[in-house]
Amino acid sequence: MRVALCQISSTPDPAANLTQVRAQVASAAADGARVVLFPEATMANFAVPLGPVAEPLDGPWATAVRQIADEAGVVVVAGMFTPSPDGRVLNTLLVTGQGHHLGYDKIHLFDAFGFQESRTVAPGTEVVTFDHDGVTFGLATCYDVRFPELFRALADKGASVILLGASWGAGPGKQEQWDLLVRARALDSTSWVLAAGQADPGPLEGNTPLGIGYSTVATPRGEVVEQLAGAPGVILVDVDPAESDTVRAAIPVLANRRL
């Protein structure tokens, strides 16, 4: 299963970001990708009010992404924002194309490092997986990577590959934490963790989490097999889901749990 991780730098404009998605998907499909993963906040970055850009999964932006995916013959996974019944938005990871059209709403909200995501974003409640080409994929978003129980729950639902979209905030030690957490979650769940981050947009004022880059592929043994730096780029990785079965037999941390 070939997966493309597209490290882009989203703008505040959903239409401009859709153009980026179209170009990246076409290139990834030409290189044989079956799934194309984009970061959290692909639809629009966190530098703008989210309410005005939020759309439902059957709205124009997600529908356009579905058309792009279907035309290319791939599944696209990309971060967007959907309306919440309480007036806030949901931070949604869209999965679309090849018969799929669903979303994972980010469960753990980034109320940390002086930023309060929950002020404008409502939390999701459902652990979400999907099947494609015989592989079960789990879904997670950014701050979720600090919570091992979600990754174990995804493994319990059969996920051997977990797709993580992020807009990881910059700051002292944050790159080191990112590296450690992605690898740790792969070990916790004995799953592949494919983490696509927003590229580093350069210096900015305040604590808005726009991205540091460093999209990463970690094996079920926690080994990093490929990683980008801060600039925009693409990782193409051939994932063998059977490796999760092999590692789970050798290191049965899921079966050995007592709590």
Residue frames relative to the residue before (quaternion, step in Angstrom):
aa qw qx qy qz dx dy dz
M 1.0000 0.0000 0.0000 0.0000 0.00 0.00 0.00
R 0.1590 -0.7965 0.5775 0.0830 3.59 -0.53 1.13
V 0.0776 -0.7900 0.6081 -0.0131 3.53 -0.83 1.11
A 0.2222 -0.7526 0.6063 0.1285 3.56 -1.07 0.82
L 0.1606 -0.7453 0.6407 0.0909 3.55 -1.01 0.92
C 0.1300 -0.8231 0.5522 0.0263 3.56 -0.45 1.23
Q 0.1458 -0.7922 0.5913 0.0396 3.56 -0.41 1.27
I 0.0532 0.8073 -0.5777 0.1078 3.54 -0.24 1.33
S 0.3266 -0.6791 0.6002 0.2682 3.54 -1.37 0.00
S 0.2689 -0.7949 0.5251 0.1420 3.56 -0.25 1.27
T 0.3297 -0.7031 0.5963 0.2032 3.53 -1.24 0.61
P 0.6340 -0.5119 0.3867 0.4318 3.62 -1.22 -0.07
D 0.6587 0.5393 -0.2830 0.4418 3.61 1.27 -0.30
P 0.3820 -0.7519 0.4846 0.2322 3.64 -0.42 1.14
A 0.6357 0.5299 -0.3457 0.4423 3.62 1.00 -0.71
A 0.6519 0.5004 -0.3139 0.4755 3.59 0.96 -0.82
N 0.6614 0.4996 -0.3073 0.4675 3.57 1.00 -0.78
L 0.5976 0.5507 -0.3556 0.4616 3.58 1.11 -0.59
T 0.6135 0.5383 -0.3394 0.4676 3.57 1.09 -0.68
Q 0.6309 0.5173 -0.3250 0.4782 3.58 1.05 -0.76
V 0.6405 0.5280 -0.3225 0.4548 3.57 0.95 -0.90
R 0.6564 0.5251 -0.3185 0.4382 3.59 0.86 -0.95
A 0.6895 0.4805 -0.2880 0.4591 3.59 0.85 -0.93
Q 0.6784 0.4923 -0.2983 0.4566 3.58 0.90 -0.88
V 0.6473 0.5157 -0.3260 0.4570 3.60 0.98 -0.80
A 0.6438 0.5225 -0.3292 0.4517 3.59 0.91 -0.85
S 0.6726 0.4931 -0.2945 0.4666 3.57 0.94 -0.88
A 0.6706 0.5021 -0.2991 0.4568 3.59 0.92 -0.92
A 0.6460 0.5121 -0.3238 0.4643 3.59 0.97 -0.81
A 0.6373 0.5285 -0.3252 0.4569 3.58 1.02 -0.78
D 0.6981 0.4351 -0.2578 0.5069 3.57 1.20 -0.55
G 0.6545 -0.5850 0.2917 0.3797 3.58 1.23 0.37
A 0.4011 0.7159 -0.4883 0.2971 3.62 1.20 0.21
R 0.2714 -0.7434 0.5910 0.1562 3.54 -1.17 0.73
V 0.7527 0.1583 -0.1043 0.6305 3.56 1.26 -0.50
V 0.1178 -0.7874 0.6039 0.0378 3.57 -0.95 0.94
L 0.1448 -0.8203 0.5530 0.0172 3.55 -0.51 1.28
F 0.1130 -0.7688 0.6284 0.0367 3.53 -0.99 0.99
P 0.6230 -0.5758 0.3704 0.3784 3.62 -1.20 0.30
E 0.6644 -0.3779 0.4569 0.4549 3.45 -1.48 -0.12
A 0.8441 0.1837 -0.1334 0.4858 3.58 -1.22 0.61
T 0.2101 0.7742 -0.5598 0.2077 3.59 0.99 0.79
M 0.6234 0.5700 -0.3354 0.4171 3.57 1.00 -0.82
A 0.7518 -0.1788 0.1624 0.6136 3.58 0.98 -0.93
N 0.4453 -0.7088 0.4653 0.2876 3.57 -0.91 0.78
F 0.6661 -0.5500 0.3525 0.3601 3.54 -1.31 0.28
A 0.5039 0.6677 -0.4217 0.3500 3.61 1.23 0.09
V 0.7161 0.3912 -0.2412 0.5254 3.61 1.27 -0.10
P 0.5974 -0.5182 0.4401 0.4252 3.62 -1.20 0.32
L 0.3979 -0.7700 0.4566 0.2007 3.56 -0.77 1.07
G 0.5608 0.6444 -0.3852 0.3490 3.60 1.06 -0.66
P 0.7125 0.4694 -0.2863 0.4360 3.62 0.75 -0.92
V 0.7148 0.4368 -0.2758 0.4714 3.63 1.10 -0.50
A 0.5172 0.6669 -0.4146 0.3405 3.61 1.20 -0.37
E 0.0014 -0.7779 0.6277 -0.0308 3.55 -1.08 0.86
P 0.5357 -0.6060 0.4626 0.3629 3.62 -1.11 0.47
L 0.6789 -0.5035 0.3505 0.4035 3.55 -1.29 0.28
D 0.7000 0.4033 -0.2778 0.5197 3.60 1.19 -0.35
G 0.4419 0.7002 -0.4468 0.3388 3.59 1.26 0.34
P 0.7607 -0.4277 0.2461 0.4217 3.58 -1.30 0.14
W 0.6771 0.5064 -0.3282 0.4211 3.62 0.86 -0.88
A 0.7017 0.4511 -0.2795 0.4755 3.59 0.76 -0.99
T 0.6190 0.5393 -0.3423 0.4571 3.59 1.06 -0.68
A 0.6451 0.5119 -0.3158 0.4713 3.56 1.02 -0.78
V 0.6362 0.5112 -0.3298 0.4745 3.60 1.01 -0.76
R 0.6254 0.5309 -0.3392 0.4605 3.59 1.01 -0.75
Q 0.6500 0.5109 -0.3159 0.4655 3.58 0.95 -0.80
I 0.6275 0.5288 -0.3242 0.4707 3.57 1.02 -0.83
A 0.6727 0.5024 -0.2932 0.4573 3.58 0.91 -0.97
D 0.6889 0.4867 -0.2910 0.4515 3.57 0.86 -0.94
E 0.6401 0.5243 -0.3290 0.4552 3.58 1.00 -0.76
A 0.7174 0.4262 -0.2411 0.4954 3.57 1.10 -0.73
G 0.4218 -0.7240 0.4516 0.3066 3.61 1.24 -0.26
V 0.5905 0.5525 -0.3669 0.4598 3.58 1.10 0.72
V 0.4081 -0.6148 0.5879 0.3314 3.51 -1.42 -0.04
V 0.1715 -0.7747 0.6031 0.0812 3.57 -0.91 0.97
V 0.0924 -0.7583 0.6444 0.0342 3.55 -1.02 0.91
A 0.1583 0.8087 -0.5365 0.1821 3.59 -0.50 1.18
G 0.4796 -0.6911 0.4723 0.2634 3.53 -1.05 0.79
M 0.0725 0.7751 -0.6229 0.0773 3.55 -1.00 0.91
F 0.3770 -0.6943 0.5529 0.2649 3.58 -1.29 -0.12
T 0.1034 -0.7870 0.6078 0.0243 3.55 -0.93 1.00
P 0.5811 -0.6038 0.4022 0.3688 3.61 -1.09 0.57
S 0.2563 -0.7310 0.6118 0.1602 3.55 -1.18 0.71
P 0.5816 -0.6104 0.4009 0.3584 3.63 -1.01 0.69
D 0.6876 0.4943 -0.2968 0.4413 3.61 1.12 -0.52
G 0.6538 -0.5367 0.3077 0.4357 3.59 1.25 0.23
R 0.6039 0.4980 -0.3665 0.5030 3.56 1.24 -0.18
V 0.4629 -0.6255 0.5096 0.3673 3.59 -1.18 -0.43
L 0.3624 -0.6634 0.5933 0.2767 3.54 -1.38 0.08
N 0.3507 -0.7034 0.5809 0.2118 3.55 -1.02 0.87
T 0.0325 -0.8677 0.4897 -0.0789 3.52 0.06 1.41
L 0.2305 -0.7197 0.6379 0.1480 3.53 -1.10 0.83
L 0.2548 -0.7993 0.5356 0.0964 3.53 -0.36 1.33
V 0.0798 -0.7477 0.6576 0.0457 3.56 -1.10 0.85
T 0.1800 0.8182 -0.5196 0.1679 3.58 -0.46 1.12
G 0.6528 0.5009 -0.4066 0.3971 3.51 -1.28 0.60
Q 0.8375 0.1863 -0.1422 0.4936 3.56 -1.23 0.56
G 0.7597 -0.3812 0.1890 0.4918 3.56 0.98 0.89
H 0.6364 0.5013 -0.3300 0.4845 3.59 1.26 -0.09
H 0.2110 0.7345 -0.6397 0.0817 3.55 -1.20 0.59
L 0.3440 0.7182 -0.5119 0.3223 3.53 0.01 1.35
G 0.2353 -0.7796 0.5615 0.1470 3.54 -1.27 0.14
Y 0.2468 -0.7007 0.6436 0.1842 3.52 -1.31 0.51
D 0.2313 -0.7717 0.5807 0.1171 3.57 -0.78 1.05
K 0.5228 -0.6837 0.4233 0.2829 3.55 -0.63 1.22
I 0.3342 -0.7802 0.5037 0.1609 3.56 -0.68 1.14
H 0.7783 0.2957 -0.1485 0.5337 3.58 0.82 -1.00
L 0.2062 -0.8173 0.5321 0.0800 3.57 -0.51 1.20
F 0.5072 -0.6957 0.4448 0.2468 3.52 -1.05 0.95
D 0.1583 0.7429 -0.6231 0.1865 3.53 0.13 1.36
A 0.4800 0.6397 -0.4172 0.4317 3.55 0.51 1.25
F 0.8253 0.2231 -0.1708 0.4898 3.55 -1.31 0.38
G 0.7113 -0.4860 0.2505 0.4417 3.58 1.04 0.79
F 0.6247 0.4963 -0.3427 0.4960 3.59 1.29 0.09
Q 0.1415 -0.8029 0.5757 0.0629 3.61 -0.96 0.83
E 0.1972 -0.8158 0.5366 0.0874 3.54 0.07 1.31
S 0.6465 0.5645 -0.3259 0.3964 3.59 1.01 -0.81
R 0.5025 0.6433 -0.4357 0.3794 3.60 1.20 -0.22
T 0.8103 0.2135 -0.0937 0.5377 3.58 1.02 -0.78
V 0.7300 0.3794 -0.2044 0.5304 3.59 1.28 -0.32
A 0.2978 -0.7417 0.5774 0.1668 3.57 -0.95 0.91
P 0.4804 -0.6877 0.4536 0.3009 3.62 -1.01 0.69
G 0.4281 -0.6513 0.5586 0.2838 3.52 -1.21 0.55
T 0.3123 -0.7691 0.5340 0.1606 3.56 -1.29 0.22
E 0.7167 0.4725 -0.2429 0.4518 3.59 1.16 -0.45
V 0.3591 -0.6789 0.6026 0.2167 3.54 -1.13 0.86
V 0.1048 -0.8472 0.5206 -0.0152 3.59 -0.57 1.17
T 0.0089 0.7519 -0.6591 0.0121 3.54 -1.09 0.90
F 0.0635 -0.7650 0.6332 0.0992 3.54 -1.33 0.18
D 0.3475 -0.7335 0.5525 0.1899 3.55 -1.22 0.57
H 0.1061 0.7783 -0.6129 0.0852 3.54 -1.02 0.86
D 0.8435 -0.0087 -0.0479 0.5349 3.56 -0.84 1.04
G 0.7183 -0.4698 0.2487 0.4489 3.56 1.01 0.84
V 0.6338 0.4981 -0.3296 0.4914 3.61 1.28 0.13
T 0.2665 -0.7395 0.5933 0.1733 3.57 -1.01 0.82
F 0.1503 -0.7924 0.5905 0.0291 3.52 -0.74 1.20
G 0.2177 -0.7387 0.6210 0.1461 3.55 -1.13 0.73
L 0.2952 -0.7704 0.5492 0.1330 3.55 -1.22 0.54
A 0.1007 0.7678 -0.6271 0.0844 3.55 -1.06 0.83
T 0.2126 -0.7871 0.5724 0.0872 3.54 -1.24 0.53
C 0.8855 -0.1739 0.1034 0.4183 3.52 -0.95 1.11
Y 0.8440 0.1633 -0.0875 0.5034 3.63 -0.42 -1.21
D 0.4921 0.6539 -0.4173 0.3951 3.59 1.24 -0.37
V 0.6063 0.6039 -0.3616 0.3700 3.59 1.06 -0.70
R 0.6202 0.5389 -0.3424 0.4559 3.60 1.23 -0.26
F 0.7034 0.4479 -0.2420 0.4960 3.60 1.26 -0.13
P 0.2678 -0.8204 0.4823 0.1503 3.60 0.00 1.29
E 0.5850 0.6075 -0.3851 0.3747 3.59 1.08 -0.61
L 0.6123 0.5377 -0.3636 0.4514 3.62 1.05 -0.61
F 0.6792 0.4920 -0.2979 0.4560 3.58 0.89 -0.89
R 0.6232 0.5071 -0.3386 0.4897 3.59 1.09 -0.62
A 0.6377 0.5254 -0.3279 0.4581 3.58 1.01 -0.80
L 0.6327 0.5157 -0.3300 0.4742 3.59 1.04 -0.73
A 0.6397 0.5077 -0.3217 0.4791 3.58 1.01 -0.78
D 0.6323 0.5361 -0.3263 0.4541 3.58 1.02 -0.80
K 0.6833 0.4527 -0.2765 0.5017 3.59 1.17 -0.56
G 0.6772 -0.5423 0.2719 0.4165 3.56 1.27 0.29
A 0.4546 0.7032 -0.4559 0.3018 3.60 1.21 -0.02
S 0.1339 -0.7667 0.6231 0.0771 3.55 -0.97 0.92
V 0.7362 0.2277 -0.1554 0.6180 3.57 1.35 -0.25
I 0.1082 -0.7905 0.6013 0.0424 3.58 -0.80 1.01
L 0.2242 -0.7759 0.5836 0.0846 3.54 -0.78 1.15
L 0.0673 -0.8098 0.5818 -0.0340 3.55 -0.65 1.18
G 0.1079 -0.7736 0.6223 0.0511 3.56 -0.74 1.08
A 0.0191 -0.8358 0.5471 -0.0432 3.57 -0.87 0.90
S 0.1048 -0.7031 0.6947 0.1100 3.48 -1.42 0.42
W 0.0553 -0.8802 0.4713 -0.0089 3.51 0.71 1.28
G 0.4046 -0.7425 0.4833 0.2265 3.55 -0.66 1.09
A 0.4640 -0.6705 0.5086 0.2766 3.55 -1.12 0.74
G 0.3360 0.7334 -0.5581 0.1944 3.54 -1.30 0.33
P 0.7055 -0.4520 0.3163 0.4449 3.58 -1.26 0.23
G 0.8538 0.1431 -0.1271 0.4842 3.56 -0.82 1.03
K 0.4901 0.7042 -0.4301 0.2810 3.59 1.19 -0.19
Q 0.6305 0.5155 -0.3573 0.4573 3.62 0.97 -0.65
E 0.6485 0.5141 -0.3175 0.4630 3.58 0.96 -0.84
Q 0.6401 0.5146 -0.3239 0.4696 3.58 1.01 -0.77
W 0.6208 0.5476 -0.3301 0.4536 3.58 0.99 -0.85
D 0.6631 0.5095 -0.3012 0.4583 3.56 0.82 -1.01
L 0.6903 0.4922 -0.2771 0.4520 3.55 0.83 -1.03
L 0.6993 0.4936 -0.2832 0.4326 3.57 0.84 -0.97
V 0.6353 0.5155 -0.3451 0.4600 3.61 0.94 -0.79
R 0.6752 0.4822 -0.2953 0.4736 3.59 0.90 -0.89
A 0.6559 0.5221 -0.3156 0.4445 3.58 0.95 -0.85
R 0.6687 0.4903 -0.3158 0.4612 3.59 0.93 -0.80
A 0.5890 0.5405 -0.3697 0.4736 3.59 1.12 -0.55
L 0.6752 0.4818 -0.2909 0.4768 3.59 0.95 -0.84
D 0.6328 0.5494 -0.3340 0.4315 3.60 0.94 -0.86
S 0.7870 0.3298 -0.1407 0.5020 3.54 0.92 -1.00
T 0.2552 -0.7755 0.5117 0.2676 3.57 1.33 -0.27
S 0.4758 0.6196 -0.4458 0.4370 3.51 0.94 1.09
W 0.5453 -0.5197 0.5178 0.4054 3.51 -1.32 0.20
V 0.0789 -0.7550 0.6460 0.0803 3.58 -1.07 0.70
L 0.0845 -0.7811 0.6186 -0.0088 3.53 -0.64 1.24
A 0.0384 -0.8442 0.5311 -0.0617 3.55 -0.26 1.33
A 0.0831 -0.8002 0.5939 0.0025 3.58 -0.52 1.22
G 0.1028 -0.8198 0.5630 0.0212 3.56 -0.63 1.15
Q 0.5738 -0.5288 0.4872 0.3921 3.51 -1.33 0.30
A 0.5057 -0.6390 0.4878 0.3130 3.57 -1.04 0.78
D 0.5833 -0.5743 0.4514 0.3552 3.54 -1.27 0.45
P 0.2564 -0.8048 0.5124 0.1547 3.64 -0.51 1.10
G 0.5953 -0.5527 0.3735 0.4479 3.58 1.27 -0.09
P 0.7700 -0.3665 0.2316 0.4681 3.61 -1.26 -0.01
L 0.0649 0.7737 -0.6281 0.0513 3.53 -1.09 0.78
E 0.4708 -0.6622 0.5063 0.2890 3.52 -1.25 0.43
G 0.7709 0.3518 -0.2567 0.4649 3.56 -1.16 0.61
N 0.5589 -0.6290 0.4500 0.2990 3.54 -1.35 -0.18
T 0.2826 0.7728 -0.5222 0.2241 3.60 1.14 0.51
P 0.3448 -0.7705 0.4970 0.2011 3.64 -0.67 1.04
L 0.0150 0.8309 -0.5539 0.0497 3.58 -0.05 1.30
G 0.6844 -0.5041 0.2836 0.4439 3.62 1.07 -0.44
I 0.2021 -0.7565 0.6089 0.1268 3.52 -1.32 0.48
G 0.5042 -0.6212 0.4407 0.4071 3.59 1.25 -0.21
Y 0.5827 0.6322 -0.4140 0.2989 3.55 -1.05 -0.92
S 0.0883 0.7783 -0.6013 0.1578 3.55 0.86 1.01
T 0.1125 -0.8370 0.5325 -0.0562 3.52 -0.86 1.09
V 0.1607 -0.7305 0.6532 0.1177 3.53 -1.22 0.68
A 0.0230 -0.7925 0.6089 -0.0244 3.57 -0.73 1.14
T 0.4143 -0.7094 0.5192 0.2357 3.57 -0.97 0.91
P 0.6779 -0.4780 0.3527 0.4331 3.61 -1.25 0.13
R 0.6460 0.4778 -0.3251 0.4987 3.60 1.25 -0.19
G 0.5534 -0.6401 0.3806 0.3730 3.59 1.26 0.11
E 0.4722 0.6652 -0.4443 0.3704 3.56 1.24 0.35
V 0.3397 -0.7181 0.5683 0.2145 3.57 -0.95 0.87
V 0.1569 -0.8132 0.5566 0.0657 3.57 -0.58 1.15
E 0.7929 -0.0462 -0.0029 0.6075 3.58 1.20 -0.33
Q 0.0529 0.7824 -0.6169 0.0664 3.54 -1.12 0.79
L 0.3423 -0.7166 0.5707 0.2089 3.54 -1.09 0.79
A 0.4622 -0.6045 0.5437 0.3541 3.55 -1.35 0.02
G 0.7973 -0.3552 0.2030 0.4437 3.61 -1.09 -0.53
A 0.6325 0.5723 -0.3341 0.4010 3.58 1.11 -0.61
P 0.6411 -0.4965 0.3970 0.4300 3.61 -1.21 0.32
G 0.2142 0.7699 -0.5766 0.1700 3.55 -1.09 0.74
V 0.3447 -0.7217 0.5659 0.2000 3.55 -1.33 0.03
I 0.1605 -0.7240 0.6599 0.1208 3.53 -1.18 0.73
L 0.1075 -0.7409 0.6591 0.0709 3.55 -1.01 0.90
V 0.0416 0.8181 -0.5685 0.0763 3.57 -0.58 1.13
D 0.2875 -0.7229 0.6035 0.1749 3.56 -1.07 0.81
V 0.1511 -0.8204 0.5510 0.0206 3.54 -0.36 1.33
D 0.1728 -0.7564 0.6237 0.0948 3.57 -0.95 0.94
P 0.2948 -0.7924 0.5021 0.1820 3.63 -0.22 1.19
A 0.5673 0.6032 -0.3873 0.4055 3.59 1.17 -0.46
E 0.5435 0.6171 -0.4071 0.3976 3.58 1.18 -0.39
S 0.5882 0.5576 -0.3704 0.4538 3.59 1.12 -0.57
D 0.6440 0.5155 -0.3236 0.4634 3.60 0.94 -0.83
T 0.6474 0.5247 -0.3152 0.4541 3.57 0.96 -0.88
V 0.6906 0.4686 -0.2797 0.4747 3.57 0.88 -0.95
R 0.6515 0.5178 -0.3287 0.4465 3.60 0.97 -0.76
A 0.6261 0.5122 -0.3396 0.4798 3.58 1.15 -0.53
A 0.7109 0.4540 -0.2551 0.4727 3.58 1.01 -0.81
I 0.7820 0.1516 -0.0489 0.6025 3.57 1.05 -0.85
P 0.0235 -0.8747 0.4841 0.0021 3.62 0.46 1.18
V 0.0582 0.8464 -0.5273 0.0464 3.59 0.76 1.01
L 0.6167 0.5310 -0.3581 0.4578 3.60 1.11 -0.52
A 0.6939 0.4686 -0.2708 0.4750 3.57 0.94 -0.88
N 0.7057 0.4901 -0.2539 0.4442 3.58 1.09 -0.72
R 0.4193 0.7245 -0.4677 0.2838 3.61 1.22 -0.04
R 0.1673 -0.7855 0.5896 0.0854 3.55 -1.13 0.75
L 0.7291 0.3339 -0.2206 0.5552 3.57 1.28 -0.16
